[in-house]
Structure formats: C-alpha cells, structure tokens
Amino acid sequence: MPIVLLMIGLPLVFAVFTLLFRTQKAYGFVIRTAGIALTAVSVVCAVYHYSNIFTADLSGYPIIKYVMLVIDTLTSIYIIYVGIKNKSYLVSLLSAAQIGLLLWFEFNVGHSVGTAETLFIDKLSLIMIIIIGVIGSLICVYSIEYMKDYHRHHPEYKDRRPMFFTVLLVFLSAMFGLVVSNDLIYMLFFWEITSLCSFLLIGYTKTPEAVKNSLLAITINVFGGLCFTAGIVMLAINYHVIDLDGLLALNSNAPIVIAVVFLLACAGLTKSAQLPFSKWLLGAMVAPTPTSAMLHSSTMVKAGVYIIIRLAPALGHNPVGIAITLVGGVTFIATAILAVSQSDAKKVLAYSTISNLGLIVACAGINTPESLWAAVMLIIFHAIAKSLLFLTVGSTEYQLASRNVEDMDGLFEISTALTMLLVIGIAGMFIAPFGMLISKWAAMKAFVDSGNIIIVLIIAFGSTVTLFFWTKWLGKLIANAHRFAPTNYKMRNDEKVSLFSLAALVIIVCGIHPLISSAFIVPYISGSRMTAFTSPIAAQDATIVIFMLLMLFIVPIVLIPFYTKYRVKQTSVFLSGVNTGDDTSFHGSMGQVKKVELRNWYMPSMLNERSLLLLGYVVCTFIMLGGFFIAMGGVFV
C-alpha cells in the first residue's frame, strides 16, 4: 500500500514544487529529481508486487470518494465555464449532464454499493506502471531544455512553463491511479483528470488554433466520460456492482451487461482516438512536442486501449465485441492509408499512432489468448518506439527548422545522432526483428485462428500500407542527397539522456521480449482466463530474433576497419542539367537555374485526407450505432 500511494502522490508533490520555483535551474532540478524518483518507484513497485498481488479496500474511508466528488464537480464547473466562454456549448452540456448524473448517483445509490477491492495490481497493471513511470519520466526530462528552446523560437507565446510541467506530472499521477483502480468510480475520477490535463496541454499556447483543438479534445473526451458514468450507474442500479472484477464476473450475454460493456468500451474508443473520435488526437499536434509524445505514447491514448483490454473477457463473439473489432480494424487500415499521404512528420506519427491503436482495439475485441498477447505486446513496443520518434522529430525540427519528411534527406550530414535515432525508431515500428513486426505477426495469427477473415484481410492490407509510409521516411534519412546549412541548435544533455535511453529501450526490449512475455503477459492472460496459455513465440523463434538483432549491430561494427580504409572521391551529384556546384540546383536547357526537387509520392489526389476521413467516420459511426441499438435493444425488451 505505501508504494502505491507513493507512486500516485509523488508526482503531485513534485507538481507543487514546479509551481513554486520559477527559474530554469529550479525547473531542471525538480523535473530531473522527479524523473529519477518516478522511474525508481515504478520499478520497485513492479519488483515488489510481481509475486505479491496487491489489493486494497478503501471502503472504510468514504471521505476519499467525497473528496473525489468535490474535485469532479469543480472540474466540471471549469469545463462548463470554458465551454460557455468560448461558445462551445456542446462541451458545457455534456459536462453538465455527466456531473449531474454522477451527483445523483452518489447521493442516491452510490453509498449503498461498494467493493472489497478498491485498488488492485496484477501483471497488466505492472506493465502499465513501468511504461508510465519510465517513458513518462523520460518525456518530462526531455521537456526541460526543449521548452526553453521552444519559447526562444516562439517569443510570441507567453512562457507558462510552470503550468506545463505541473500538468505533465499530474498527468502521470492520474495514469498511475487509473491503472491500479478496480473500483470504477476511482477509475472514472482518474480518467477525467487525464482528459482535463490533455485539454490544458493542447491549449498551452492559447492561440486560436490551440484553443479550438483543445476544446475539440475535451468535448470528445467528456462524451466518453459521460458514457463511462452512464455505464457505472446502469451497472450499480441493476447488479449492485461497481468494480471491474465484479462486472467481468457477470454473465457477458446478459442484456444489461452487454449495454454496460458497450458504454465503457465507447469511453475507451474516445480516449484512444478511434474513428469517428480521432480528430482530437490529430489536433493535439498544435501543442509542443512533449505533449504529443505524452498523449501518443505513454499516457492518455494508452488509457483507452487499457480499459478495452480489461473488458476483453466480456467481448468476443457478441454484438459489442464484433463492433469493437470492426471499428479497430477499419481505423487501422484507414489511418494507415492516410499516413501515406502526409509529409509532415508529426502528422505521419499521429496517423500511425491511431492506426496501431486500432490494431490493439481489434485484438482486444476478438478476445482470444493469442490476440490479447499481441495487444499487450503492441502497447509495450508502440509506447517506446513512438515516444522516441516524437521526441526526435521535435529535436530535428529545431535542427532543420522544419519537420517535413522531405527536408530530412540531408540530416545525416548535419546530425548523425538524430538520424540514427530516427532510424532506430522507424526500424522499431516495422522492421524485423523489432517488436512491432513480431506483435503484428502474432495478431495476424490470432485473427486467422479465430476465423475473422474480414479482419485478416484488413490487417494484411493495412500492414502493407504501413510498410509503404515507413519505407518512404527511412529512404529519405539514408539518401543523404543534399547538404543543408545547419542551424545553431545543439542537443542538450537532458535531451540526449531521454533520446538515447529510449533508443536503447527499443533495442533492449526487442531482445528480452520473450522474458517479458513469460514473466508478465502469459501469467496475466492465464490468470484472467483461468486456463493455461502458452506464448505464441516459441523458444526457437526467440533465438532467431536475438540472432537477427545481434547481426544488425555486430556486422556493422566488425566492418568498421574496412570503412576507415575505404576512400571515395567526392563528386557533385548528377542532376537533370549541369550542376551549379551546390548539389541543390542545376542549369536547365534554357539556361535558367532551377532547384532540384526529389520527393516521395504522396498521392494527395488519390488519398484525399478529407474524403478518406469522412468515409472512415461514416463507416465507424454506422458500426457504433449498430452496436448501440443492438446492445441497448436488449435492455428495453
């Protein structure tokens, strides 16, 4: 219990210090100390509770729920005020409806419903705790110098770094609380705190675009919170159950249970930015890069897929499971196709994030042991590789004064370190033997074994599309076609610590993933399904993966002596005409000097972003409405 309370409370303590201290040196000290402390606490928690399953009954402390209710009420009042102030009345109505329903429930029903296990930690919780503690801390440390440079590059924005660091730390605290909650009221409380934090981070600059996108984010997530609240109320009134374990112990084919699971899954879909709720995550790109990394990798969206994985035992071959699987599958392929048409690096990463989350959701939806194994593995590998990519793109943007993929073909000459970090991150997303490819292979096998032919086709084509946009980007990085004059930007130590640590984690986790599987994922699946489960990765497969990983690094190192002896005469690049000497322009046939342009093919006319998004919205809305009417129809029969 002390470790869990320390894990949730420690970020809040450091958050208070960031509000009190106002100098760069003080920020740095507090955030670095917080990063070290949170990493240590998360690792200690994982070690201590690995064999000591943790549960805590807080029903004897009703004051805790009253405090949470007060905070929920104040949060809703603030959101209602913000909505009215910005003439975004929908978010005000949704927030008012949610807090009204919650207050009615607490004072009329809630006091008579309780659970013996308010908090709990199992193997899945431990995985999430490590992701939040380690990756979240590295993102915070990276932001120390990044935010200083951010305001140096953008003097037009008010410097509100104390608020920024405070919200990041509160975010981590809420995520810790969310993944150890069994009582759904506790989970809802932390759920809403993450929504508020995302709103504040996205709207950090206070520009019209930032305000608009932050309002969109809070509107969609408050809708999800309303669904979450309605599910809790329906569950408690009909079954006098208010905890996640109690819900999963009920008959998953009962009409009320199907409706409750559907409502909770809807909340998960909004938080994980699945179609048709994806627009808020794309809008989050307006925020500083650490916000994007935090939302896309270790927090926020992972909360959405986490709750859906928790609900997986109630999914499968029922209306809700089928709807969730289809929404995840359509989201996976649609946003993968949309990523192909993007040249903005952050937008590629955003669409890629939504696509991978769709695959995780689809895996949870079919509810087989193999698919759940793939879903959890995807969470781990995606969190590490995507946080590395987002943060490296942030540094690259300062280095090149651009985050366009087309401008990265000269990055190797300017910063070998950034180039290699991007290469490792991209390799981690789609190249053998890195984990995302292994996880996708396991997901494909799970779908084939379950007989979901439509989803098999979606995953096959979607994975091919994924290969296309990652290869385009990787090709730009290694082409080294042009030489651009570098800016005066240099990576600071805090950035180097975060980036190189994440790069090392991408490689290390790939090598030890069989251990992660046997120590955490297999026991979780076996325990939750009350049956023995064997990892889909056999011992010989793991050996091959490790051998391939070693070959990727040993062979280049062994060949270094040959590289040093090999001399190449430097010549100008052959262009479409006579090279002017700078390798970026040439003399055309009419004597005019023209700039050379080497571009990938983005097919904007064929892959129109607006049209494809609209199609995805329509298809997924239809699926969701179908699932809703089927789920709720049984309630009113």
VODREN-666220 format. One line per 2 residues: number of its first residue (from 1); for each residue x, y, z of C-alpha. Coordinates in steps of 0.02 Angstrom, whole numbers, plus 50000, padded with zeros to 5 digits. Layout:
N
NUM = X/Y/Z; ... $
END
This chain:
637
1 = 50000/50000/50000; 50136/50129/50041 $
3 = 50220/50101/49872; 50056/50126/49778 $
5 = 50013/50284/49874; 50190/50348/49847 $
7 = 50176/50312/49662; 50015/50414/49646 $
9 = 50062/50550/49769; 50244/50581/49723 $
11 = 50207/50665/49555; 50085/50781/49643 $
13 = 50219/50834/49767; 50340/50874/49626 $
15 = 50198/50963/49534; 50180/51082/49681 $
17 = 50366/51120/49677; 50359/51163/49491 $
19 = 50229/51294/49532; 50336/51367/49671 $
21 = 50500/51377/49576; 50516/51498/49430 $
23 = 50692/51480/49360; 50762/51363/49228 $
25 = 50886/51291/49352; 50746/51254/49475 $
27 = 50637/51176/49341; 50780/51065/49289 $
29 = 50817/51007/49465; 50636/50968/49508 $
31 = 50597/50876/49345; 50759/50777/49345 $
33 = 50730/50727/49526; 50550/50683/49486 $
35 = 50606/50579/49336; 50731/50479/49439 $
37 = 50608/50456/49582; 50460/50402/49474 $
39 = 50567/50281/49374; 50635/50206/49535 $
41 = 50464/50193/49618; 50385/50112/49464 $
43 = 50524/49984/49452; 50520/49948/49639 $
45 = 50331/49928/49629; 50349/49805/49486 $
47 = 50480/49704/49580; 50390/49705/49747 $
49 = 50217/49665/49681; 50274/49541/49549 $
51 = 50241/49397/49667; 50140/49494/49796 $
53 = 49972/49527/49716; 49912/49693/49784 $
55 = 49732/49733/49833; 49668/49870/49946 $
57 = 49497/49900/50021; 49465/50086/50042 $
59 = 49279/50069/50075; 49313/50113/50257 $
61 = 49370/50286/50203; 49215/50365/50124 $
63 = 49299/50535/50138; 49406/50488/49988 $
65 = 49255/50473/49874; 49184/50636/49937 $
67 = 49349/50724/49900; 49349/50649/49726 $
69 = 49169/50704/49702; 49214/50883/49751 $
71 = 49360/50883/49628; 49248/50808/49493 $
73 = 49120/50945/49524; 49249/51084/49517 $
75 = 49322/51010/49358; 49150/51004/49277 $
77 = 49112/51184/49329; 49275/51238/49250 $
79 = 49238/51144/49088; 49062/51215/49082 $
81 = 49134/51390/49105; 49265/51364/48970 $
83 = 49133/51299/48851; 49019/51448/48879 $
85 = 49164/51571/48869; 49219/51501/48700 $
87 = 49041/51473/48637; 49070/51286/48632 $
89 = 48904/51245/48712; 48907/51059/48673 $
91 = 49051/51026/48793; 48959/51125/48928 $
93 = 48801/51022/48903; 48896/50857/48905 $
95 = 48993/50905/49060; 48835/50963/49149 $
97 = 48747/50801/49105; 48893/50697/49168 $
99 = 48916/50784/49334; 48727/50790/49361 $
101 = 48714/50602/49333; 48865/50570/49446 $
103 = 48797/50678/49588; 48627/50596/49577 $
105 = 48709/50425/49583; 48824/50463/49730 $
107 = 48687/50534/49841; 48551/50409/49795 $
109 = 48635/50244/49751; 48823/50255/49772 $
111 = 48826/50247/49962; 48741/50075/49958 $
113 = 48861/49999/49832; 49040/49954/49871 $
115 = 49182/49837/49832; 49309/49743/49937 $
117 = 49447/49780/49812; 49456/49965/49777 $
119 = 49632/49955/49709; 49725/49808/49636 $
121 = 49885/49769/49542; 49908/49622/49426 $
123 = 50035/49586/49289; 49949/49701/49163 $
125 = 49948/49842/49292; 50134/49816/49319 $
127 = 50169/49830/49133; 50071/49993/49125 $
129 = 50157/50059/49283; 50329/50031/49207 $
131 = 50277/50114/49043; 50206/50265/49132 $
133 = 50348/50281/49257; 50495/50255/49140 $
135 = 50436/50328/48975; 50334/50466/49055 $
137 = 50485/50518/49159; 50599/50523/49007 $
139 = 50474/50633/48915; 50470/50752/49064 $
141 = 50661/50760/49070; 50669/50793/48883 $
143 = 50548/50938/48902; 50664/51036/49018 $
145 = 50777/51105/48882; 50652/51081/48742 $
147 = 50528/51202/48819; 50666/51329/48848 $
149 = 50710/51322/48662; 50525/51320/48618 $
151 = 50499/51491/48695; 50661/51554/48621 $
153 = 50595/51506/48449; 50420/51568/48488 $
155 = 50436/51729/48589; 50257/51773/48539 $
157 = 50190/51640/48658; 50176/51676/48843 $
159 = 50301/51574/48944; 50194/51462/49055 $
161 = 50318/51325/49090; 50272/51304/49275 $
163 = 50095/51261/49219; 50161/51145/49082 $
165 = 50273/51043/49198; 50140/51038/49332 $
167 = 50011/50967/49213; 50133/50837/49148 $
169 = 50164/50774/49324; 49979/50775/49370 $
171 = 49950/50677/49210; 50071/50542/49267 $
173 = 49991/50536/49439; 49818/50511/49361 $
175 = 49882/50374/49247; 49959/50281/49393 $
177 = 49794/50294/49485; 49694/50237/49335 $
179 = 49790/50076/49305; 49781/50020/49487 $
181 = 49595/50056/49508; 49468/49915/49521 $
183 = 49326/50025/49586; 49251/50105/49431 $
185 = 49216/50269/49523; 49401/50284/49563 $
187 = 49444/50241/49383; 49321/50371/49319 $
189 = 49399/50504/49431; 49574/50474/49363 $
191 = 49502/50456/49187; 49429/50631/49197 $
193 = 49591/50704/49265; 49684/50641/49111 $
195 = 49552/50723/49000; 49574/50889/49089 $
197 = 49764/50877/49078; 49757/50843/48891 $
199 = 49645/50996/48869; 49768/51107/48962 $
201 = 49920/51040/48870; 49844/51052/48696 $
203 = 49789/51231/48729; 49956/51282/48804 $
205 = 49998/51420/48680; 49823/51499/48690 $
207 = 49822/51531/48502; 49652/51520/48415 $
209 = 49702/51354/48337; 49763/51285/48503 $
211 = 49604/51339/48592; 49496/51263/48455 $
213 = 49589/51097/48458; 49591/51088/48648 $
215 = 49403/51116/48651; 49379/50978/48524 $
217 = 49485/50861/48631; 49389/50897/48790 $
219 = 49220/50884/48701; 49256/50710/48633 $
221 = 49332/50651/48797; 49190/50721/48902 $
223 = 49071/50625/48790; 49174/50470/48831 $
225 = 49166/50515/49015; 48976/50530/49004 $
227 = 48968/50355/48927; 49083/50292/49067 $
229 = 48970/50370/49200; 48811/50302/49121 $
231 = 48888/50128/49117; 48933/50137/49301 $
233 = 48758/50196/49350; 48673/50060/49247 $
235 = 48787/49926/49321; 48763/49982/49501 $
237 = 48574/50001/49491; 48544/49831/49411 $
239 = 48678/49723/49493; 48740/49823/49644 $
241 = 48914/49803/49570; 49035/49946/49549 $
243 = 49202/49863/49517; 49286/49798/49360 $
245 = 49311/49621/49426; 49128/49614/49477 $
247 = 49073/49668/49304; 49179/49535/49219 $
249 = 49111/49401/49338; 48934/49431/49273 $
251 = 48854/49342/49126; 48927/49430/48975 $
253 = 48774/49385/48870; 48650/49470/48987 $
255 = 48571/49623/48903; 48616/49743/49043 $
257 = 48796/49682/49048; 48812/49699/48859 $
259 = 48748/49879/48871; 48867/49922/49013 $
261 = 49016/49848/48922; 48967/49943/48765 $
263 = 48961/50109/48859; 49129/50079/48944 $
265 = 49205/50024/48777; 49139/50185/48697 $
267 = 49235/50283/48828; 49390/50183/48782 $
269 = 49365/50219/48597; 49355/50407/48627 $
271 = 49511/50408/48734; 49608/50300/48611 $
273 = 49554/50414/48466; 49471/50280/48361 $
275 = 49364/50330/48213; 49249/50426/48220 $
277 = 49330/50504/48375; 49506/50525/48304 $
279 = 49508/50709/48260; 49555/50767/48435 $
281 = 49721/50673/48431; 49767/50748/48263 $
283 = 49728/50920/48333; 49846/50887/48479 $
285 = 49994/50913/48361; 49975/51101/48385 $
287 = 50047/51078/48560; 50234/51070/48599 $
289 = 50316/50904/48554; 50325/50832/48733 $
291 = 50135/50846/48738; 50121/50744/48579 $
293 = 50241/50614/48647; 50147/50604/48812 $
295 = 49975/50590/48732; 50026/50470/48594 $
297 = 50141/50351/48687; 50140/50327/48875 $
299 = 49977/50406/48932; 49804/50461/48875 $
301 = 49778/50350/48722; 49850/50202/48817 $
303 = 49714/50229/48948; 49586/50200/48810 $
305 = 49659/50036/48748; 49694/49983/48929 $
307 = 49510/49987/48977; 49461/49894/48818 $
309 = 49590/49758/48854; 49520/49747/49031 $
311 = 49346/49725/48957; 49406/49592/48834 $
313 = 49332/49444/48933; 49160/49520/48902 $
315 = 49194/49545/48716; 49220/49415/48579 $
317 = 49075/49343/48479; 48941/49459/48546 $
319 = 48874/49621/48469; 48992/49732/48568 $
321 = 49144/49626/48531; 49104/49622/48346 $
323 = 49075/49810/48341; 49237/49847/48434 $
325 = 49336/49730/48321; 49266/49809/48163 $
327 = 49296/49987/48225; 49475/49943/48269 $
329 = 49504/49857/48102; 49431/49999/47998 $
331 = 49529/50127/48099; 49689/50027/48073 $
333 = 49680/50021/47884; 49600/50193/47856 $
335 = 49727/50292/47957; 49872/50189/47888 $
337 = 49817/50242/47714; 49802/50423/47773 $
339 = 49980/50417/47842; 50042/50379/47665 $
341 = 49980/50548/47603; 50070/50650/47737 $
343 = 50240/50734/47729; 50228/50821/47899 $
345 = 50324/50703/48014; 50212/50734/48165 $
347 = 50058/50700/48060; 50133/50537/47997 $
349 = 50164/50489/48178; 49989/50542/48230 $
351 = 49902/50438/48097; 50021/50294/48133 $
353 = 49975/50304/48317; 49789/50296/48282 $
355 = 49819/50152/48162; 49916/50050/48289 $
357 = 49789/50086/48423; 49656/50021/48303 $
359 = 49752/49858/48289; 49762/49845/48479 $
361 = 49574/49877/48493; 49537/49746/48361 $
363 = 49645/49619/48454; 49552/49653/48616 $
365 = 49386/49643/48525; 49405/49463/48466 $
367 = 49457/49409/48642; 49569/49259/48612 $
369 = 49725/49224/48716; 49838/49249/48564 $
371 = 49756/49415/48517; 49771/49481/48695 $
373 = 49955/49432/48696; 49978/49530/48535 $
375 = 49880/49679/48604; 49988/49695/48760 $
377 = 50149/49673/48661; 50092/49808/48540 $
379 = 50062/49926/48686; 50239/49899/48751 $
381 = 50332/49915/48586; 50224/50057/48522 $
383 = 50246/50160/48682; 50436/50152/48673 $
385 = 50463/50174/48485; 50331/50309/48462 $
387 = 50393/50414/48608; 50569/50404/48535 $
389 = 50505/50458/48364; 50402/50605/48428 $
391 = 50542/50674/48535; 50672/50650/48398 $
393 = 50560/50740/48273; 50550/50883/48398 $
395 = 50739/50898/48403; 50751/50876/48215 $
397 = 50629/51019/48190; 50747/51134/48286 $
399 = 50896/51066/48190; 50822/51089/48015 $
401 = 50693/51224/48053; 50569/51102/47976 $
403 = 50481/50941/48021; 50439/50896/47842 $
405 = 50499/50723/47794; 50559/50793/47627 $
407 = 50686/50904/47715; 50767/50759/47808 $
409 = 50874/50692/47665; 51020/50798/47723 $
411 = 51000/50765/47908; 51140/50636/47913 $
413 = 51270/50768/47866; 51204/50888/47998 $
415 = 51169/50770/48142; 51217/50587/48131 $
417 = 51146/50559/48306; 50972/50621/48263 $
419 = 50973/50522/48101; 51018/50361/48190 $
421 = 50888/50393/48324; 50754/50414/48191 $
423 = 50815/50258/48101; 50805/50156/48262 $
425 = 50631/50223/48299; 50567/50187/48124 $
427 = 50650/50016/48122; 50565/49979/48286 $
429 = 50397/50009/48202; 50408/49891/48054 $
431 = 50575/49802/48026; 50618/49625/48082 $
433 = 50665/49578/48214; 50594/49729/48307 $
435 = 50442/49705/48414; 50303/49788/48315 $
437 = 50326/49664/48172; 50327/49518/48295 $
439 = 50168/49582/48377; 50081/49608/48210 $
441 = 50129/49433/48158; 50051/49366/48319 $
443 = 49896/49472/48290; 49878/49405/48112 $
445 = 49895/49227/48175; 49764/49260/48309 $
447 = 49640/49329/48182; 49671/49181/48064 $
449 = 49645/49057/48206; 49484/49144/48260 $
451 = 49411/49138/48084; 49392/49327/48065 $
453 = 49426/49328/47878; 49373/49509/47852 $
455 = 49490/49570/47988; 49629/49459/47920 $
457 = 49614/49546/47752; 49609/49718/47836 $
459 = 49764/49681/47939; 49857/49610/47788 $
461 = 49822/49760/47677; 49845/49884/47821 $
463 = 50014/49811/47865; 50068/49828/47683 $
465 = 50019/50011/47684; 50116/50034/47846 $
467 = 50271/49966/47760; 50247/50096/47623 $
469 = 50250/50255/47728; 50387/50197/47847 $
471 = 50497/50146/47700; 50474/50317/47618 $
473 = 50532/50405/47775; 50677/50286/47805 $
475 = 50732/50307/47625; 50740/50496/47646 $
477 = 50850/50479/47800; 50979/50366/47719 $
479 = 50977/50450/47548; 51089/50595/47602 $
481 = 51053/50682/47437; 51075/50863/47490 $
483 = 51178/50961/47613; 51086/51096/47707 $
485 = 51164/51228/47815; 51130/51178/47995 $
487 = 51052/51293/48123; 51146/51335/48283 $
489 = 51041/51208/48378; 51133/51078/48481 $
491 = 51054/50940/48583; 51067/50970/48770 $
493 = 51111/50837/48896; 50931/50814/48955 $
495 = 50875/50781/48777; 51020/50661/48747 $
497 = 50980/50563/48905; 50798/50543/48855 $
499 = 50827/50505/48672; 50971/50383/48693 $
501 = 50882/50296/48837; 50727/50271/48730 $
503 = 50833/50210/48584; 50919/50086/48699 $
505 = 50750/50028/48764; 50688/49995/48586 $
507 = 50836/49877/48560; 50839/49800/48735 $
509 = 50652/49764/48743; 50662/49683/48572 $
511 = 50798/49567/48637; 50711/49523/48801 $
513 = 50532/49516/48740; 50524/49327/48770 $
515 = 50563/49362/48952; 50430/49499/48959 $
517 = 50308/49378/48883; 50343/49235/49004 $
519 = 50358/49345/49159; 50210/49464/49133 $
521 = 50097/49435/48984; 50074/49247/48990 $
523 = 50037/49247/49179; 49912/49390/49155 $
525 = 49818/49301/49016; 49823/49133/49105 $
527 = 49759/49213/49266; 49622/49317/49187 $
529 = 49556/49169/49085; 49582/49038/49220 $
531 = 49670/48925/49096; 49847/48883/49044 $
533 = 49913/48986/48900; 50073/48964/48801 $
535 = 50161/49109/48716; 50140/49111/48525 $
537 = 50327/49148/48516; 50418/48982/48535 $
539 = 50595/48964/48604; 50669/48939/48432 $
541 = 50580/49096/48369; 50656/49197/48511 $
543 = 50828/49130/48469; 50808/49184/48288 $
545 = 50752/49358/48343; 50902/49381/48457 $
547 = 51019/49318/48320; 50946/49442/48194 $
549 = 50960/49583/48320; 51143/49544/48351 $
551 = 51177/49537/48164; 51104/49711/48144 $
553 = 51235/49783/48261; 51383/49665/48260 $
555 = 51408/49659/48072; 51423/49849/48050 $
557 = 51542/49859/48199; 51653/49720/48130 $
559 = 51662/49808/47962; 51719/49974/48036 $
561 = 51905/49943/47997; 51859/49915/47815 $
563 = 51757/50076/47811; 51905/50177/47876 $
565 = 52019/50111/47738; 51891/50136/47601 $
567 = 51911/50303/47514; 51781/50378/47399 $
569 = 51815/50526/47287; 51688/50662/47320 $
571 = 51599/50721/47162; 51449/50829/47130 $
573 = 51280/50747/47111; 51217/50717/46935 $
575 = 51058/50817/46910; 50941/50849/46764 $
577 = 51064/50976/46694; 51235/51048/46733 $
579 = 51260/51053/46921; 51288/51229/46987 $
581 = 51405/51157/47119; 51294/51159/47272 $
583 = 51206/50993/47234; 51037/51078/47253 $
585 = 51017/51168/47086; 51062/51148/46902 $
587 = 51066/51242/46736; 50912/51198/46636 $
589 = 50900/51179/46448; 50854/51363/46427 $
591 = 50999/51422/46534; 50892/51453/46687 $
593 = 50950/51397/46859; 50823/51278/46933 $
595 = 50811/51198/47103; 50814/51010/47104 $
597 = 50672/50926/47195; 50674/50744/47248 $
599 = 50508/50698/47326; 50417/50544/47382 $
601 = 50248/50505/47304; 50109/50555/47422 $
603 = 49961/50534/47304; 49860/50679/47378 $
605 = 49730/50671/47241; 49705/50483/47260 $
607 = 49718/50480/47450; 49621/50638/47489 $
609 = 49631/50662/47676; 49463/50745/47698 $
611 = 49368/50618/47592; 49451/50466/47673 $
613 = 49421/50533/47848; 49239/50566/47807 $
615 = 49220/50390/47739; 49301/50318/47896 $
617 = 49188/50424/48007; 49033/50365/47916 $
619 = 49080/50180/47918; 49133/50178/48101 $
621 = 48982/50283/48155; 48869/50158/48068 $
623 = 48957/50014/48157; 48945/50103/48325 $
625 = 48761/50145/48302; 48726/49966/48253 $
627 = 48815/49904/48408; 48724/50033/48515 $
629 = 48549/49986/48456; 48585/49800/48475 $
631 = 48661/49825/48648; 48527/49942/48712 $
633 = 48386/49848/48623; 48407/49702/48740 $
635 = 48391/49817/48891; 48219/49879/48842 $
637 = 48147/49713/48784 $
END
